[in-house]
């Protein structure tokens, strides 16, 4: 700390000396020239590059094109920082000094960092790092004290076994760890959004690519972080082999679900939006498919979490994967004295009047609504009604319930009776009375 205080005092004395020297005003000239050239170049680039000049309209990759358009605010700070970086060695070689140009360059980088944060970063953690870590580092660079501070932090160390850990390594690991995790999360969300918006690729293939992209991003971030920490990646080979054995024995269920998820996504047996009925009778619409499990959303607001392995090892019914059309049946009774021929016409017309029932002469006979005798019951004639519709008769549809109400109303309007159980009792032989 004494050395740092001494360096600050010396820097202040140098500033007082330089304020009255011709070299100081020569550096001001370099800075102003760099600012003027940067301003002219920025105006020229914004005028010539269409995506900077005009706001993108709707279309493919709109988010990415809008981000590039918003980056026009970074053109001036970026060019200024680059030109000041070029002016620093020129000033040092021409007039023998470059401290003011270097200070202007540091200020330009601070401005660039905050402009970048304001336009593209919504994370409060990253903005906190820029404000309380990035700015002090830039100031230390401006005053030429960055090497001294890093040297001091590197000298503060402690031993953990045979490993020497320095305070600089700890701070560097924490800083780059936060930055890499944030960068990985942003890259993952952006990449998956772009992949899932590619409508030319079917849903299953998009899911496979998105999941593999997610795994690749985080593996890459992990390797970069290990490299920053200083861990030799070749030393992980033995550890990776041991980890593989551990996964084989202790985490085989998780590994099985992971592999099953890959198989499901590749063979396309199920896709997002399919209505699936499990072997135990539970059913729902497939809303999400991850590498570990699938989420079935029921029409009563519940989520069913199904391990991927279950779709490989057990039987399930996919109602809508290849054909959205479904056939349903209704059952009711009419009295034995009913005139069946006009009753069938009434029922068919009633069923066809529902807007969600498939009707029309262009349909094959097998897909038209029909009513017929199913069997003869104890109290009446059992009637079977069959109809086809697009989608599942559940949730928002409830076509079957609507049709039962409509059939009931039509039968009553035409004086057709639905019988109730009746028993006829006969007394045989003489009845003795007391």
C-alpha positions as CSV (number, residue, x, y, z in Angstrom):
1,X,0.0,0.0,0.0
2,X,2.9,2.4,0.7
3,X,4.2,1.8,-2.8
4,X,0.8,2.5,-4.3
5,X,0.5,5.8,-2.3
6,X,3.9,6.7,-3.5
7,X,3.0,6.0,-7.1
8,X,-0.1,8.2,-6.8
9,X,1.9,11.1,-5.3
10,X,4.4,10.8,-8.1
11,X,1.6,10.8,-10.7
12,X,0.1,14.0,-9.3
13,X,3.5,15.7,-9.4
14,X,4.0,14.6,-13.0
15,X,0.6,16.0,-14.0
16,X,1.4,19.4,-12.5
17,X,4.7,19.5,-14.5
18,X,3.0,18.4,-17.7
19,X,0.2,20.9,-17.5
20,X,2.6,23.7,-18.4
21,X,4.6,21.8,-21.0
22,X,4.2,22.0,-24.9
23,X,3.9,18.2,-25.0
24,X,0.6,18.5,-23.0
25,X,-1.0,20.6,-25.6
26,X,0.4,18.4,-28.4
27,X,-1.4,15.5,-26.8
28,X,-4.6,17.5,-26.6
29,X,-4.2,18.0,-30.4
30,X,-3.8,14.2,-30.9
31,X,-7.0,13.6,-28.8
32,X,-9.0,16.2,-30.6
33,X,-7.9,14.9,-34.0
34,X,-8.8,11.4,-33.1
35,X,-12.3,12.6,-31.9
36,X,-12.9,14.5,-35.1
37,X,-11.8,11.7,-37.4
38,X,-13.9,9.2,-35.3
39,X,-17.0,11.5,-35.6
40,X,-16.6,11.8,-39.4
41,X,-16.1,8.1,-39.8
42,X,-19.1,7.2,-37.6
43,X,-21.4,9.6,-39.6
44,X,-20.1,8.0,-42.9
45,X,-20.7,4.5,-41.7
46,X,-24.2,5.2,-40.4
47,X,-25.1,6.9,-43.6
48,X,-23.8,4.1,-45.9
49,X,-24.8,0.9,-43.9
50,X,-28.5,0.4,-44.5
51,X,-29.2,-1.7,-41.3
52,X,-27.8,1.2,-39.2
53,X,-29.8,3.8,-41.2
54,X,-33.3,2.1,-41.4
55,X,-35.1,0.2,-38.6
56,X,-35.6,-3.5,-39.7
57,X,-39.1,-4.7,-40.5
58,X,-40.7,-8.0,-39.6
59,X,-39.1,-11.1,-41.1
60,X,-36.5,-13.7,-40.5
61,X,-34.0,-13.2,-37.7
62,X,-35.8,-10.0,-36.6
63,X,-34.2,-10.0,-33.1
64,X,-30.7,-10.3,-34.5
65,X,-31.3,-7.6,-37.1
66,X,-32.8,-5.3,-34.5
67,X,-29.8,-5.8,-32.2
68,X,-27.4,-4.9,-35.1
69,X,-29.5,-1.8,-35.8
70,X,-29.4,-0.7,-32.2
71,X,-25.6,-1.2,-32.3
72,X,-25.3,2.0,-34.3
73,X,-25.0,3.8,-31.0
74,X,-21.7,1.9,-30.4
75,X,-20.0,3.0,-33.6
76,X,-18.7,6.3,-32.4
77,X,-17.3,5.0,-29.0
78,X,-15.7,2.0,-30.7
79,X,-14.0,4.0,-33.4
80,X,-12.9,6.6,-30.9
81,X,-11.3,4.0,-28.7
82,X,-9.6,2.4,-31.6
83,X,-8.2,5.7,-33.0
84,X,-7.0,6.7,-29.6
85,X,-5.3,3.3,-29.3
86,X,-3.5,4.1,-32.6
87,X,-2.7,7.6,-31.5
88,X,-1.0,6.5,-28.2
89,X,2.2,5.0,-29.7
90,X,2.3,7.8,-32.3
91,X,2.2,10.4,-29.6
92,X,4.9,8.5,-27.6
93,X,7.2,8.3,-30.6
94,X,6.7,11.9,-31.9
95,X,6.6,14.0,-28.7
96,X,7.9,11.5,-26.2
97,X,4.8,11.4,-24.0
98,X,1.4,9.7,-24.3
99,X,-0.2,9.8,-20.8
100,X,-3.0,12.1,-21.8
101,X,-3.8,10.2,-24.9
102,X,-3.8,7.0,-22.9
103,X,-6.1,8.6,-20.4
104,X,-8.5,9.6,-23.2
105,X,-8.3,6.1,-24.5
106,X,-9.3,4.7,-21.1
107,X,-12.2,7.1,-20.9
108,X,-13.3,6.0,-24.3
109,X,-13.3,2.3,-23.3
110,X,-15.3,3.2,-20.2
111,X,-17.9,5.0,-22.4
112,X,-17.9,2.0,-24.8
113,X,-18.5,-0.4,-22.0
114,X,-21.4,1.6,-20.5
115,X,-23.0,2.1,-24.0
116,X,-22.7,-1.7,-24.6
117,X,-24.4,-2.3,-21.2
118,X,-27.2,0.1,-21.8
119,X,-28.1,-1.3,-25.2
120,X,-27.6,-5.0,-24.9
121,X,-27.3,-6.1,-21.3
122,X,-30.2,-6.4,-18.9
123,X,-28.3,-8.2,-16.2
124,X,-27.9,-6.1,-13.0
125,X,-24.9,-8.3,-12.1
126,X,-23.0,-7.5,-15.2
127,X,-23.8,-3.8,-14.9
128,X,-22.6,-3.9,-11.3
129,X,-19.3,-5.5,-12.5
130,X,-18.8,-2.9,-15.2
131,X,-19.5,-0.1,-12.7
132,X,-17.5,-1.2,-9.7
133,X,-14.8,-3.4,-11.4
134,X,-14.5,-2.2,-15.0
135,X,-14.3,1.5,-14.2
136,X,-11.6,1.1,-11.5
137,X,-9.5,-1.1,-13.8
138,X,-9.8,1.5,-16.5
139,X,-8.8,4.2,-14.2
140,X,-5.8,2.2,-13.0
141,X,-4.8,1.7,-16.7
142,X,-5.2,5.5,-17.3
143,X,-2.8,6.3,-14.5
144,X,-0.4,3.5,-15.4
145,X,-0.9,1.7,-12.1
146,X,-2.6,-1.4,-13.4
147,X,0.6,-3.5,-13.5
148,X,1.5,-2.5,-9.9
149,X,-1.9,-3.4,-8.5
150,X,-2.0,-6.8,-10.3
151,X,1.5,-7.5,-9.1
152,X,0.5,-6.8,-5.5
153,X,-2.6,-9.0,-5.8
154,X,-0.5,-11.8,-7.3
155,X,1.9,-11.5,-4.4
156,X,-0.9,-12.2,-1.8
157,X,-1.1,-16.0,-1.8
158,X,-1.8,-19.1,0.4
159,X,-1.2,-22.8,0.1
160,X,-3.8,-25.5,-0.2
161,X,-1.8,-28.7,-0.2
162,X,0.6,-28.5,-3.0
163,X,-1.4,-25.8,-4.8
164,X,-0.4,-22.1,-4.5
165,X,-3.5,-19.9,-4.8
166,X,-3.1,-16.2,-5.2
167,X,-5.7,-13.4,-4.5
168,X,-5.4,-12.4,-8.2
169,X,-6.3,-15.9,-9.4
170,X,-9.4,-16.0,-7.1
171,X,-10.7,-12.6,-8.2
172,X,-10.0,-13.4,-11.8
173,X,-11.9,-16.8,-11.5
174,X,-14.9,-15.1,-9.9
175,X,-15.0,-12.3,-12.4
176,X,-14.6,-14.5,-15.5
177,X,-16.9,-17.2,-14.0
178,X,-19.8,-14.7,-13.7
179,X,-19.1,-13.3,-17.2
180,X,-18.9,-16.7,-18.8
181,X,-22.1,-18.0,-17.1
182,X,-24.0,-14.9,-18.2
183,X,-22.5,-15.1,-21.7
184,X,-23.5,-18.8,-21.9
185,X,-27.0,-18.2,-20.8
186,X,-27.5,-15.3,-23.2
187,X,-26.0,-17.3,-26.1
188,X,-28.1,-20.3,-25.3
189,X,-31.4,-18.4,-25.1
190,X,-30.6,-16.5,-28.3
191,X,-29.4,-19.5,-30.2
192,X,-32.4,-21.6,-29.2
193,X,-34.8,-18.8,-30.2
194,X,-33.2,-18.6,-33.6
195,X,-33.2,-22.4,-34.0
196,X,-36.9,-22.7,-33.0
197,X,-37.9,-20.0,-35.4
198,X,-36.6,-21.9,-38.4
199,X,-40.0,-23.1,-39.6
200,X,-38.4,-24.9,-42.6
201,X,-37.1,-27.5,-40.1
202,X,-39.7,-29.8,-38.5
203,X,-40.3,-29.5,-34.7
204,X,-38.5,-32.6,-33.6
205,X,-35.3,-31.7,-35.6
206,X,-35.4,-28.2,-34.1
207,X,-35.6,-29.6,-30.6
208,X,-32.7,-31.9,-31.2
209,X,-30.5,-29.1,-32.6
210,X,-31.6,-26.8,-29.7
211,X,-30.8,-29.3,-27.0
212,X,-27.4,-30.2,-28.5
213,X,-26.7,-26.5,-28.9
214,X,-27.5,-25.9,-25.2
215,X,-25.2,-28.8,-24.2
216,X,-22.4,-27.5,-26.4
217,X,-22.6,-24.0,-25.1
218,X,-22.3,-24.9,-21.5
219,X,-19.5,-27.5,-22.1
220,X,-17.6,-24.7,-24.0
221,X,-18.2,-22.3,-21.1
222,X,-17.0,-24.9,-18.6
223,X,-13.8,-25.6,-20.6
224,X,-13.1,-21.8,-20.9
225,X,-13.6,-21.4,-17.2
226,X,-11.2,-24.2,-16.4
227,X,-8.7,-22.7,-18.7
228,X,-9.0,-19.3,-16.9
229,X,-8.5,-21.0,-13.6
230,X,-5.3,-22.6,-14.9
231,X,-6.4,-26.3,-14.7
232,X,-4.6,-28.5,-17.3
233,X,-7.4,-30.0,-19.4
234,X,-5.3,-33.1,-20.2
235,X,-5.4,-33.9,-16.5
236,X,-9.2,-34.3,-16.7
237,X,-8.9,-37.4,-18.9
238,X,-8.4,-39.8,-16.0
239,X,-11.1,-38.0,-14.0
240,X,-13.5,-38.2,-17.0
241,X,-13.0,-42.0,-17.2
242,X,-13.7,-42.4,-13.5
243,X,-16.8,-40.2,-13.8
244,X,-18.0,-42.3,-16.7
245,X,-17.8,-45.4,-14.6
246,X,-19.7,-43.6,-11.8
247,X,-22.4,-42.5,-14.2
248,X,-22.8,-46.0,-15.5
249,X,-23.5,-47.4,-12.0
250,X,-24.9,-44.6,-9.9
251,X,-26.6,-42.4,-12.4
252,X,-27.8,-45.0,-14.9
253,X,-31.5,-43.9,-14.7
254,X,-30.6,-40.3,-15.5
255,X,-28.3,-41.5,-18.3
256,X,-31.1,-43.8,-19.6
257,X,-33.6,-40.9,-19.7
258,X,-31.0,-38.7,-21.5
259,X,-30.3,-41.3,-24.2
260,X,-34.1,-42.0,-24.5
261,X,-34.6,-38.2,-25.0
262,X,-32.1,-38.2,-27.9
263,X,-33.8,-41.3,-29.4
264,X,-37.2,-39.7,-29.1
265,X,-36.1,-36.5,-30.8
266,X,-34.4,-38.4,-33.6
267,X,-37.0,-41.0,-34.5
268,X,-39.9,-38.4,-34.1
269,X,-42.3,-40.8,-32.4
270,X,-43.7,-37.9,-30.5
271,X,-43.6,-34.1,-31.1
272,X,-44.7,-31.0,-29.4
273,X,-48.5,-30.6,-29.5
274,X,-49.3,-34.4,-29.7
275,X,-52.1,-35.7,-27.5
276,X,-50.7,-38.7,-25.7
277,X,-52.4,-41.3,-23.5
278,X,-50.2,-43.3,-21.2
279,X,-50.5,-46.9,-20.4
280,X,-52.1,-46.1,-17.0
281,X,-54.8,-44.0,-18.6
282,X,-53.4,-40.5,-17.9
283,X,-53.4,-38.3,-21.0
284,X,-52.5,-34.8,-22.0
285,X,-51.0,-32.6,-24.7
286,X,-47.2,-32.7,-25.0
287,X,-46.1,-29.2,-24.1
288,X,-42.4,-29.6,-23.4
289,X,-39.7,-32.2,-24.2
290,X,-36.4,-32.0,-22.5
291,X,-33.4,-34.4,-22.3
292,X,-34.7,-35.8,-19.0
293,X,-38.5,-35.8,-19.2
294,X,-41.6,-34.8,-21.1
295,X,-44.4,-32.6,-19.8
296,X,-48.0,-33.5,-20.6
297,X,-50.5,-30.7,-20.0
298,X,-54.0,-31.9,-19.1
299,X,-57.2,-30.0,-19.8
300,X,-57.8,-29.5,-16.1
301,X,-54.6,-27.5,-15.6
302,X,-52.3,-30.2,-14.4
303,X,-48.8,-31.1,-15.6
304,X,-47.8,-34.8,-15.9
305,X,-44.0,-35.2,-15.8
306,X,-43.1,-38.4,-17.7
307,X,-39.5,-39.8,-17.8
308,X,-38.3,-40.2,-21.4
309,X,-37.5,-43.8,-20.7
310,X,-41.2,-44.6,-20.4
311,X,-41.8,-43.7,-24.0
312,X,-39.2,-46.3,-25.0
313,X,-40.0,-49.2,-22.7
314,X,-43.8,-49.0,-22.3
315,X,-46.9,-48.7,-24.6
316,X,-48.6,-45.4,-25.1
317,X,-51.3,-44.0,-27.5
318,X,-50.5,-41.0,-29.6
319,X,-53.9,-39.7,-30.7
320,X,-52.8,-36.9,-33.1
321,X,-49.3,-37.6,-34.3
322,X,-50.1,-38.8,-37.8
323,X,-53.8,-37.9,-38.1
324,X,-55.7,-35.1,-36.3
325,X,-59.0,-36.7,-37.2
326,X,-60.6,-38.8,-34.5
327,X,-63.7,-41.0,-34.4
328,X,-66.0,-41.0,-31.3
329,X,-69.1,-42.8,-30.4
330,X,-72.2,-42.1,-28.3
331,X,-74.7,-44.6,-26.8
332,X,-78.3,-44.2,-25.7
333,X,-81.6,-46.1,-25.7
334,X,-85.0,-45.6,-27.2
335,X,-88.3,-47.4,-26.5
336,X,-89.2,-50.6,-28.4
337,X,-92.2,-48.9,-30.0
338,X,-90.0,-46.2,-31.6
339,X,-90.2,-45.8,-35.4
340,X,-86.5,-46.2,-36.0
341,X,-86.1,-45.0,-39.6
342,X,-87.2,-41.4,-39.0
343,X,-85.4,-41.4,-35.6
344,X,-82.1,-42.3,-37.3
345,X,-82.5,-39.3,-39.7
346,X,-83.3,-37.0,-36.8
347,X,-80.2,-38.1,-35.0
348,X,-77.9,-37.9,-38.0
349,X,-79.2,-34.3,-38.8
350,X,-78.7,-33.3,-35.2
351,X,-75.1,-34.6,-35.1
352,X,-74.2,-33.0,-38.4
353,X,-75.5,-29.6,-37.2
354,X,-72.6,-29.4,-34.7
355,X,-69.9,-27.1,-36.1
356,X,-67.0,-29.3,-35.1
357,X,-68.4,-32.5,-36.5
358,X,-67.0,-33.4,-39.9
359,X,-69.8,-33.4,-42.5
360,X,-70.1,-33.1,-46.3
361,X,-70.7,-35.3,-49.4
362,X,-66.9,-35.2,-50.2
363,X,-66.2,-37.3,-47.1
364,X,-65.9,-41.1,-47.5
365,X,-68.8,-43.1,-46.0
366,X,-66.7,-44.3,-43.2
367,X,-66.1,-40.7,-41.9
368,X,-69.7,-39.4,-42.0
369,X,-71.8,-39.2,-38.9
370,X,-74.0,-42.3,-38.6
371,X,-76.6,-43.8,-36.2
372,X,-77.5,-47.5,-36.0
373,X,-78.8,-50.3,-33.8
374,X,-76.1,-51.5,-31.5
375,X,-78.0,-54.2,-29.6
376,X,-81.3,-55.0,-27.9
377,X,-81.5,-54.2,-24.2
378,X,-83.8,-55.2,-21.4
379,X,-85.7,-52.0,-21.4
380,X,-85.1,-50.6,-25.0
381,X,-83.1,-50.6,-28.1
382,X,-79.5,-49.6,-27.7
383,X,-78.4,-47.0,-30.3
384,X,-74.9,-46.3,-31.4
385,X,-73.9,-42.9,-32.9
386,X,-70.5,-42.4,-34.5
387,X,-68.9,-39.2,-35.7
388,X,-65.5,-37.8,-36.7
389,X,-64.0,-34.5,-35.7
390,X,-60.6,-32.7,-35.9
391,X,-58.9,-32.9,-32.6
392,X,-59.6,-34.4,-29.2
393,X,-63.0,-34.5,-27.6
394,X,-61.9,-33.0,-24.3
395,X,-61.0,-29.6,-22.8
396,X,-62.3,-26.8,-25.0
397,X,-64.1,-29.1,-27.4
398,X,-66.4,-31.3,-25.3
399,X,-68.3,-32.2,-28.5
400,X,-69.7,-35.5,-27.1
401,X,-71.4,-33.7,-24.2
402,X,-72.9,-31.1,-26.6
403,X,-74.2,-33.8,-28.9
404,X,-75.9,-35.7,-26.1
405,X,-77.7,-32.6,-25.1
406,X,-78.7,-31.9,-28.7
407,X,-79.9,-35.4,-29.2
408,X,-81.9,-35.3,-26.0
409,X,-83.6,-32.1,-27.1
410,X,-84.3,-33.4,-30.6
411,X,-85.8,-36.7,-29.3
412,X,-88.1,-34.9,-26.9
413,X,-89.2,-32.5,-29.6
414,X,-90.2,-35.4,-31.8
415,X,-91.9,-37.3,-28.9
416,X,-89.3,-40.1,-28.9
417,X,-88.9,-41.7,-25.5
418,X,-85.7,-42.9,-23.8
419,X,-86.9,-45.8,-21.6
420,X,-86.1,-46.4,-18.0
421,X,-85.6,-49.9,-16.4
422,X,-89.0,-51.7,-16.1
423,X,-89.9,-55.0,-14.6
424,X,-93.1,-57.0,-15.2
425,X,-94.3,-59.2,-12.3
426,X,-96.7,-62.0,-12.9
427,X,-98.4,-63.9,-10.1
428,X,-99.0,-67.5,-11.1
429,X,-101.5,-69.8,-9.3
430,X,-104.3,-69.2,-6.9
431,X,-104.1,-66.3,-4.5
432,X,-105.3,-67.3,-1.0
433,X,-106.7,-64.6,1.1
434,X,-107.4,-64.8,4.8
